[in-house]
């Protein structure tokens, strides 16, 4: 196995950008989480949808699209995969035969806390060596960037 390079090996014009380092870390952190979820048969987009349903209960696909910054078609594709695995179900709207809401099945509700622990484990693996106040500062900085640029799409890849 190749030894990971030290930051000294990366000194240069490309690496003088904060975006380089942000992407470098982000790719590894999100890749590790994606791998952990895959071990449970779940994709990151499915996790995001399930987590939203866990928090909000019954939610219309159009509302999920807004919450997750996705298209309604994207939500439908993800929901169809989760429906096929009996992790979510559709609730017909009594007032509009074409409309429905999505909700987690009992199996889906049992799975979300397991997946949440994977997310917590992933954070501990990548950020646990840092002091809690450093993690809090990093989180604050990243949230400030998100707010400043009005970013709304939840990262699902």
C-alpha positions in Angstrom: 0.0 0.0 0.0 1.3 3.4 -0.9 2.0 5.8 1.9 -0.2 8.8 1.8 1.7 12.0 0.8 2.4 14.6 3.3 1.3 18.2 2.7 4.9 19.2 2.1 4.8 17.1 -1.1 1.8 19.1 -2.2 3.3 22.6 -2.0 2.8 24.4 -5.2 0.4 26.6 -7.2 -2.5 24.2 -7.2 -2.3 23.5 -3.5 -2.1 27.2 -2.6 -5.9 27.2 -2.9 -8.2 26.5 0.0 -10.6 24.8 -2.4 -8.0 22.2 -3.2 -7.7 21.2 0.4 -11.4 21.3 1.0 -12.0 19.0 -2.0 -9.1 16.8 -1.0 -10.6 16.2 2.5 -14.2 16.2 1.3 -13.6 13.5 -1.2 -12.0 11.2 1.4 -14.6 11.9 4.1 -17.6 11.5 1.8 -16.0 8.4 0.1 -15.6 6.7 3.5 -19.2 7.5 4.4 -20.4 6.3 1.1 -18.5 3.0 1.6 -20.0 2.6 5.1 -23.6 3.2 3.8 -22.9 0.8 0.9 -22.2 -1.9 3.5 -25.8 -1.5 4.6 -27.1 -1.4 1.0 -27.9 2.3 1.1 -26.7 5.1 -1.2 -26.0 8.6 0.1 -29.1 10.1 -1.6 -31.2 7.3 -0.1 -29.8 8.1 3.4 -30.5 11.8 2.9 -34.2 11.1 2.0 -34.6 8.6 4.8 -33.1 11.0 7.4 -35.4 13.7 6.3 -38.4 11.4 6.6 -37.2 10.2 10.0 -37.1 13.8 11.2 -40.2 15.1 9.5 -42.6 12.1 9.3 -44.9 12.1 6.3 -43.6 14.4 3.6 -44.8 15.1 0.1 -42.2 14.4 -2.6 -42.4 18.1 -3.6 -41.4 19.2 -0.1 -38.6 16.6 0.0 -37.3 18.1 -3.3 -37.1 21.5 -1.7 -35.6 20.2 1.6 -32.9 18.3 -0.3 -32.4 20.7 -3.2 -33.3 18.1 -5.7 -35.8 17.7 -8.5 -39.1 16.0 -8.0 -38.0 13.4 -10.5 -34.9 12.8 -8.5 -36.9 12.3 -5.4 -39.2 9.9 -7.2 -36.2 7.8 -8.4 -34.8 7.5 -4.9 -38.2 6.8 -3.4 -38.9 4.1 -5.9 -35.7 2.3 -4.9 -36.6 2.6 -1.2 -40.2 1.5 -1.9 -38.9 -1.6 -3.7 -36.9 -2.5 -0.5 -39.9 -1.8 1.8 -38.1 1.0 3.6 -40.6 3.7 2.7 -44.3 3.7 1.7 -46.6 6.1 -0.1 -49.6 7.6 1.7 -52.3 8.7 -0.8 -53.7 12.2 -0.4 -57.4 11.9 0.4 -58.2 15.2 -1.3 -56.1 14.7 -4.5 -56.0 11.2 -5.9 -52.7 12.0 -7.8 -50.9 13.3 -4.8 -49.2 11.3 -2.0 -46.7 11.6 0.8 -43.8 9.4 1.7 -43.1 7.9 5.1 -40.7 5.4 6.5 -41.8 1.8 7.1 -41.0 0.2 10.5 -37.9 -1.3 8.9 -36.9 2.1 7.6 -37.4 3.7 11.0 -35.2 0.9 12.6 -32.5 1.4 9.9 -32.1 5.2 10.2 -30.5 5.2 13.7 -28.1 2.5 12.5 -27.1 4.7 9.6 -26.9 7.8 11.8 -24.3 5.9 13.9 -22.3 5.3 10.8 -22.4 9.0 10.1 -21.3 9.7 13.6 -18.5 7.1 13.3 -17.3 8.6 10.1 -17.1 12.1 11.7 -15.2 10.7 14.6 -12.8 8.9 12.3 -12.0 12.0 10.3 -12.3 14.7 12.9 -11.9 13.0 16.2 -8.2 13.9 16.4 -9.1 17.5 16.5 -10.1 19.5 19.6 -13.9 19.9 19.9 -13.5 23.7 19.6 -11.6 23.2 16.4 -14.3 21.1 14.9 -16.9 23.7 16.0 -14.9 26.4 14.4 -14.5 24.4 11.2 -18.2 23.7 11.1 -19.0 27.4 11.7 -16.7 28.5 8.9 -18.2 26.0 6.4 -21.8 26.9 7.4 -20.8 30.6 6.9 -19.6 29.8 3.4 -22.9 27.9 2.7 -25.0 30.8 3.9 -22.9 33.5 2.1 -23.3 31.7 -1.2 -26.9 30.6 -0.5 -26.1 27.0 -1.2 -29.2 24.8 -0.9 -28.5 21.5 -2.5 -27.8 18.8 0.0 -24.6 16.9 -1.0 -25.6 13.4 -2.0 -22.8 12.2 -4.2 
